[in-house]
Amino acid sequence: MNKIARPLALAGSGLAALGIVTACAGSSGPAREGPATQTAPGGSAAMDAAGPAPEFGPPQAPPTVEKRDVVRTAAMTVMVADPSKAADEAAVIAERAQGRVDSRTEDAGSGSGRASTTVTLRVPVAELDATVRELKTLGTVETASTTAEDVTAQRVDLDARIEALQVSVDRLLAIMRDARDPEALIAAEEALSQRQADLDSLRAQRDALGDRISYSTVDVAFFAEQVGGPAPKKYEGFFGQVQRGWDGLVAVVSGAVLLFGFLLPWLGVLAVVGVVIYGLIRWSRARTAPPPPAPDLTPPDEPAPPPSAEPASPRR
């Protein structure tokens, strides 16, 4: 009996131990999962704000956008009282914006009757809008325009061609260093000269394009408000009228002097012509005048006796 009970007791003990191990394993699983699923206060709001997790790995950075190269230019026509003075102020505005004046042309109005001054300004592209606003304050704007040209493709093409030519030049230099044949050396030198010239030309084009990108061109044409040059001064008050009278006197005297200078050559010609005409008249009169009478050579007659006095009649 004892021999049978002992195996049964051992089997029961083994089953009990197995049940205990199974129960521990079942309870340990949820315990490990609990901290993973448990969230702190406000954690659900943070998860909602973050959104769902990506399905295909961590989020990727957005693709880089290539910088666009844009050439900006502006042109405007402004009516002012004094075009030359307005052009000087425009040059000062460009200098304040760290720019420069590329060209300047002045016309006194001899052809069209209206004085004008045209300037070409170069200002940094970041200061273009501010410069245009300041230029508009110099007078009455007749026309104004601003354009933008995308030259990114041209810049990329120049950079690629410059890089390829630089590689070719470096390769030719290496060939010349290792060359042992004089003919091969001469051919490499000729090819290097041509490639270097092309490379210098492309670099010059790239520099010019970079200058156009960095500095905007502003073409400004200033025209006088009145025909005949700058507008006249405004004379105000008594002293203004005195100044006006003095200016008028100076203008009249200046005009008379200019008229005398204009007529002086003609006066000399007229004087010569007058002397010639006077001489011809004198000569003509001398030919047509009658000859003077010949002198009388006969002796003069004896004077007649004076008449005798009549006797006085006697008085009666």
MIGUGU-492355 format. One record per residue (C-alpha): residue number from 0; residue in one letter; x, y, z. Coordinates in nm, 4 decimals, m for minus. Example, Ala and Ser with C-alpha at 12.3 -4.5 7.8 and 13.67 -1.06 7.14 Angstrom:
BEGIN
k  r  east  north  up
0  a  1.2300  m0.4500  0.7800
1  s  1.3670  m0.1060  0.7140
This chain:
BEGIN
k  r  east  north  up
0  m  0.0000  0.0000  0.0000
1  n  0.2800  0.2300  0.0876
2  k  0.4548  0.1361  m0.2367
3  i  0.1518  0.2471  m0.4410
4  a  0.0778  0.5647  m0.2424
5  r  0.4315  0.7015  m0.2803
6  p  0.4248  0.7168  m0.6622
7  l  0.0800  0.8727  m0.6533
8  a  0.2022  1.1339  m0.4088
9  l  0.4999  1.2129  m0.6255
10  a  0.2761  1.2455  m0.9337
11  g  0.0388  1.4740  m0.7458
12  s  0.3258  1.6878  m0.6296
13  g  0.4575  1.7134  m0.9846
14  l  0.1157  1.8165  m1.1186
15  a  0.0813  2.0764  m0.8432
16  a  0.4263  2.2175  m0.9177
17  l  0.3422  2.2277  m1.2902
18  g  0.0206  2.4128  m1.2153
19  i  0.2045  2.6644  m1.0009
20  v  0.4661  2.7254  m1.2725
21  t  0.1940  2.7677  m1.5349
22  a  0.0057  3.0110  m1.3173
23  c  0.3206  3.2157  m1.2550
24  a  0.3981  3.2255  m1.6254
25  g  0.0433  3.3399  m1.7052
26  s  0.0498  3.6143  m1.4467
27  s  0.3981  3.7392  m1.5400
28  g  0.2991  3.8062  m1.9026
29  p  0.0379  4.0729  m1.8351
30  a  0.2599  4.2211  m1.5676
31  r  0.5321  4.2821  m1.8219
32  e  0.2887  4.4250  m2.0730
33  g  0.1287  4.6550  m1.8197
34  p  0.4091  4.9118  m1.7913
35  a  0.4410  4.9264  m2.1695
36  t  0.0764  5.0117  m2.2167
37  q  0.0450  5.2330  m1.9097
38  t  0.0745  5.6049  m1.9856
39  a  0.1338  5.9013  m1.7667
40  p  m0.1310  6.1692  m1.7216
41  g  m0.1687  6.3560  m2.0446
42  g  0.0168  6.0863  m2.2391
43  s  m0.2815  6.0047  m2.4588
44  a  m0.3072  6.3690  m2.5687
45  a  0.0619  6.3693  m2.6622
46  m  0.0177  6.0509  m2.8638
47  d  m0.2824  6.1989  m3.0429
48  a  m0.0884  6.5151  m3.1219
49  a  0.2100  6.3177  m3.2526
50  g  m0.0163  6.1179  m3.4819
51  p  0.0156  5.7549  m3.5837
52  a  0.3548  5.5933  m3.6153
53  p  0.4902  5.5593  m3.9680
54  e  0.4234  5.2306  m4.1343
55  f  0.7543  5.2181  m4.3295
56  g  1.0213  5.3131  m4.0802
57  p  1.1237  5.6502  m3.9339
58  p  1.0195  5.9787  m4.1072
59  q  1.2511  6.0997  m4.3823
60  a  1.3781  6.4562  m4.4299
61  p  1.2026  6.6535  m4.7064
62  p  1.3971  6.6801  m5.0314
63  t  1.6209  6.9856  m5.0600
64  v  1.4890  7.2575  m5.2906
65  e  1.7519  7.3996  m5.5286
66  k  1.8078  7.7721  m5.4926
67  r  1.6738  7.9657  m5.7875
68  d  1.8873  8.2355  m5.9486
69  v  1.6790  8.5346  m6.0598
70  v  1.7909  8.8496  m6.2423
71  r  1.5736  9.1461  m6.1433
72  t  1.5643  9.4748  m6.3356
73  a  1.3603  9.7945  m6.3154
74  a  1.2912  10.0896  m6.5467
75  m  1.1046  10.4142  m6.4874
76  t  1.0341  10.7550  m6.6395
77  v  1.0035  11.0548  m6.4054
78  m  0.9012  11.4148  m6.4782
79  v  1.1020  11.6646  m6.2697
80  a  1.1762  12.0364  m6.2622
81  d  1.5533  11.9936  m6.3123
82  p  1.6632  11.6628  m6.4710
83  s  2.0334  11.7136  m6.3939
84  k  1.9688  11.7788  m6.0254
85  a  1.7339  11.4792  m6.0035
86  a  2.0030  11.2580  m6.1580
87  d  2.2483  11.3731  m5.8904
88  e  1.9983  11.2788  m5.6188
89  a  1.9437  10.9395  m5.7821
90  a  2.3191  10.8761  m5.7709
91  v  2.3201  10.9569  m5.3980
92  i  2.0324  10.7121  m5.3431
93  a  2.2261  10.4370  m5.5231
94  e  2.5391  10.5046  m5.3175
95  r  2.3408  10.4834  m4.9942
96  a  2.2169  10.1395  m5.1048
97  q  2.5787  10.0236  m5.1612
98  g  2.5298  10.0515  m5.5364
99  r  2.6886  10.2476  m5.8180
100  v  2.6177  10.4480  m6.1351
101  d  2.7109  10.2615  m6.4525
102  s  2.6246  10.5309  m6.7081
103  r  2.4753  10.8804  m6.7395
104  t  2.3526  11.0720  m7.0452
105  e  2.2307  11.4342  m7.0524
106  d  2.0381  11.6176  m7.3253
107  a  1.9815  11.9933  m7.3052
108  g  1.6690  11.9667  m7.5189
109  s  1.8115  12.1054  m7.8425
110  g  1.6515  11.8257  m8.0459
111  s  1.3195  11.7580  m7.8752
112  g  1.2848  12.0871  m7.6927
113  r  1.2668  11.9153  m7.3519
114  a  1.5766  11.8605  m7.1383
115  s  1.6386  11.5065  m7.0148
116  t  1.8925  11.3027  m6.8193
117  t  1.9173  10.9221  m6.8266
118  v  2.1080  10.7202  m6.5651
119  t  2.1723  10.3474  m6.5230
120  l  2.2045  10.2390  m6.1602
121  r  2.3255  9.9071  m6.0153
122  v  2.2050  9.8243  m5.6639
123  p  2.2087  9.5016  m5.4580
124  v  1.9075  9.2868  m5.5355
125  a  1.7940  9.3059  m5.1728
126  e  1.7767  9.6881  m5.1961
127  l  1.5927  9.7071  m5.5300
128  d  1.2424  9.7665  m5.3930
129  a  1.3575  10.0297  m5.1422
130  t  1.5610  10.2094  m5.4105
131  v  1.2668  10.2193  m5.6508
132  r  1.0456  10.3662  m5.3786
133  e  1.2991  10.6429  m5.3107
134  l  1.3381  10.7216  m5.6803
135  k  0.9630  10.7675  m5.7139
136  t  0.9767  11.0536  m5.4624
137  l  1.1993  11.2649  m5.6901
138  g  0.9150  11.3703  m5.9201
139  t  0.6023  11.2603  m6.1035
140  v  0.6320  10.9010  m6.2230
141  e  0.5111  10.8539  m6.5798
142  t  0.6036  10.4869  m6.6283
143  a  0.7550  10.2206  m6.4034
144  s  0.8217  9.8499  m6.4517
145  t  1.0029  9.5674  m6.2712
146  t  1.0979  9.2359  m6.4334
147  a  1.2436  8.9077  m6.3060
148  e  1.4236  8.6483  m6.5187
149  d  1.5068  8.2993  m6.3927
150  v  1.8631  8.2102  m6.5006
151  t  1.9104  7.8987  m6.2887
152  a  1.9460  7.6710  m6.5911
153  q  2.2040  7.9014  m6.7464
154  r  2.4036  7.9155  m6.4234
155  v  2.3945  7.5360  m6.3806
156  d  2.5049  7.4856  m6.7428
157  l  2.7974  7.7254  m6.7031
158  d  2.9076  7.5628  m6.3783
159  a  2.8985  7.2153  m6.5374
160  r  3.0950  7.3267  m6.8429
161  i  3.3532  7.5039  m6.6272
162  e  3.3983  7.1932  m6.4125
163  a  3.4374  6.9674  m6.7175
164  l  3.6899  7.2000  m6.8790
165  q  3.8860  7.2272  m6.5546
166  v  3.9111  6.8474  m6.5382
167  s  4.0270  6.8406  m6.9013
168  v  4.2906  7.1048  m6.8327
169  d  4.4202  6.9145  m6.5314
170  r  4.4412  6.5963  m6.7379
171  l  4.6350  6.7740  m7.0128
172  l  4.8752  6.9153  m6.7546
173  a  4.9364  6.5644  m6.6242
174  i  4.9978  6.4388  m6.9790
175  m  5.2501  6.7164  m7.0377
176  r  5.4363  6.6286  m6.7186
177  d  5.4656  6.2628  m6.8197
178  a  5.5214  6.3168  m7.1925
179  r  5.8460  6.1912  m7.3417
180  d  5.7654  6.2391  m7.7095
181  p  5.8179  6.5981  m7.8363
182  e  5.5298  6.5675  m8.0831
183  a  5.2934  6.4513  m7.8116
184  l  5.4096  6.7382  m7.5906
185  i  5.3458  6.9949  m7.8646
186  a  4.9980  6.8540  m7.9338
187  a  4.9168  6.8609  m7.5632
188  e  5.0295  7.2248  m7.5381
189  e  4.8078  7.3264  m7.8318
190  a  4.5091  7.1479  m7.6835
191  l  4.5812  7.3007  m7.3432
192  s  4.5899  7.6517  m7.4900
193  q  4.2519  7.6037  m7.6548
194  r  4.0952  7.4494  m7.3442
195  q  4.2369  7.7237  m7.1208
196  a  4.0947  7.9945  m7.3487
197  d  3.7521  7.8297  m7.3427
198  l  3.7738  7.7976  m6.9652
199  d  3.8606  8.1652  m6.9208
200  s  3.5718  8.2661  m7.1466
201  l  3.3242  8.0553  m6.9508
202  r  3.4513  8.1945  m6.6227
203  a  3.4053  8.5491  m6.7515
204  q  3.0476  8.4655  m6.8543
205  r  2.9860  8.3111  m6.5135
206  d  3.1189  8.6208  m6.3361
207  a  2.9000  8.8489  m6.5479
208  l  2.5970  8.6335  m6.4758
209  g  2.6769  8.6365  m6.1053
210  d  2.7000  9.0169  m6.1132
211  r  2.3591  9.0362  m6.2805
212  i  2.2157  8.8066  m6.0145
213  s  2.3703  8.9945  m5.7217
214  y  2.3089  9.3487  m5.8530
215  s  1.9864  9.4692  m6.0124
216  t  1.9871  9.7198  m6.2973
217  v  1.7662  10.0295  m6.2694
218  d  1.7233  10.2489  m6.5802
219  v  1.5829  10.5916  m6.4898
220  a  1.4942  10.8670  m6.7409
221  f  1.4313  11.2155  m6.6005
222  f  1.2456  11.4640  m6.8254
223  a  1.1908  11.8350  m6.7656
224  e  0.8365  11.9379  m6.6861
225  q  0.8515  12.2327  m6.9296
226  v  0.9862  12.2661  m7.2808
227  g  1.3137  12.4512  m7.3051
228  g  1.5032  12.3021  m7.0162
229  p  1.4549  12.3328  m6.6415
230  a  1.1525  12.5148  m6.5055
231  p  1.2090  12.8856  m6.4308
232  k  1.2549  13.0058  m6.0773
233  k  0.9526  13.1378  m5.8898
234  y  0.9882  13.5025  m5.7947
235  e  0.7961  13.5822  m5.4771
236  g  0.7566  13.9144  m5.2965
237  f  0.9201  14.2506  m5.3615
238  f  1.2757  14.1239  m5.3627
239  g  1.1664  13.8428  m5.5869
240  q  1.0441  14.0942  m5.8417
241  v  1.3688  14.2887  m5.8082
242  q  1.5546  13.9690  m5.8795
243  r  1.3235  13.9055  m6.1719
244  g  1.3932  14.2546  m6.3144
245  w  1.7669  14.2083  m6.2716
246  d  1.7541  13.8707  m6.4414
247  g  1.5559  14.0273  m6.7248
248  l  1.8113  14.3078  m6.7655
249  v  2.0974  14.0600  m6.7679
250  a  1.9115  13.8498  m7.0222
251  v  1.8525  14.1519  m7.2506
252  v  2.2149  14.2672  m7.2289
253  s  2.3362  13.9155  m7.2886
254  g  2.1059  13.8855  m7.5861
255  a  2.2272  14.2188  m7.7270
256  v  2.5903  14.1120  m7.6882
257  l  2.5157  13.7836  m7.8567
258  l  2.3318  13.9633  m8.1375
259  f  2.6256  14.2005  m8.1876
260  g  2.8629  13.9058  m8.1986
261  f  2.6374  13.7368  m8.4521
262  l  2.6177  14.0501  m8.6724
263  l  2.9841  14.1497  m8.6416
264  p  3.1074  13.9429  m8.9388
265  w  2.8192  14.0736  m9.1502
266  l  2.8967  14.4322  m9.0493
267  g  3.2546  14.3897  m9.1733
268  v  3.1322  14.2549  m9.5053
269  l  2.8768  14.5343  m9.5351
270  a  3.1459  14.7949  m9.4616
271  v  3.3685  14.6606  m9.7384
272  v  3.0751  14.6514  m9.9813
273  g  2.9798  15.0089  m9.8839
274  v  3.3328  15.1393  m9.9473
275  v  3.3377  14.9736  m10.2900
276  i  2.9982  15.1178  m10.3824
277  y  3.1012  15.4637  m10.2651
278  g  3.4154  15.4490  m10.4743
279  l  3.2193  15.3437  m10.7808
280  i  2.9745  15.6296  m10.7341
281  r  3.2524  15.8854  m10.7043
282  w  3.4231  15.7481  m11.0145
283  s  3.0983  15.7534  m11.2129
284  r  3.0228  16.1119  m11.1143
285  a  3.3719  16.2180  m11.2081
286  r  3.3259  16.0825  m11.5619
287  t  2.9819  16.2306  m11.6247
288  a  3.0537  16.5816  m11.4850
289  p  3.0858  16.8657  m11.7625
290  p  3.4363  17.0001  m11.8227
291  p  3.5116  17.3402  m11.6652
292  p  3.4900  17.6495  m11.9030
293  a  3.8089  17.7627  m12.0815
294  p  3.9627  18.0878  m11.9484
295  d  3.9012  18.4146  m12.1581
296  l  4.2371  18.5429  m12.2923
297  t  4.1080  18.8629  m12.4743
298  p  4.2047  19.1995  m12.3137
299  p  3.9279  19.3535  m12.1232
300  d  3.7457  19.6521  m12.2893
301  e  3.8079  20.0100  m12.1726
302  p  3.5597  20.1170  m11.9198
303  a  3.2910  20.3452  m12.0509
304  p  3.2858  20.6972  m11.9200
305  p  3.0526  20.7562  m11.6420
306  p  2.7317  20.9265  m11.7453
307  s  2.7369  21.3074  m11.7121
308  a  2.5217  21.4690  m11.4516
309  e  2.2159  21.6555  m11.5799
310  p  2.2106  22.0304  m11.5114
311  a  1.9837  22.1337  m11.2433
312  s  1.6771  22.3108  m11.3637
313  p  1.6450  22.6763  m11.2558
314  r  1.4047  22.7567  m10.9847
315  r  1.1108  22.9574  m11.0770
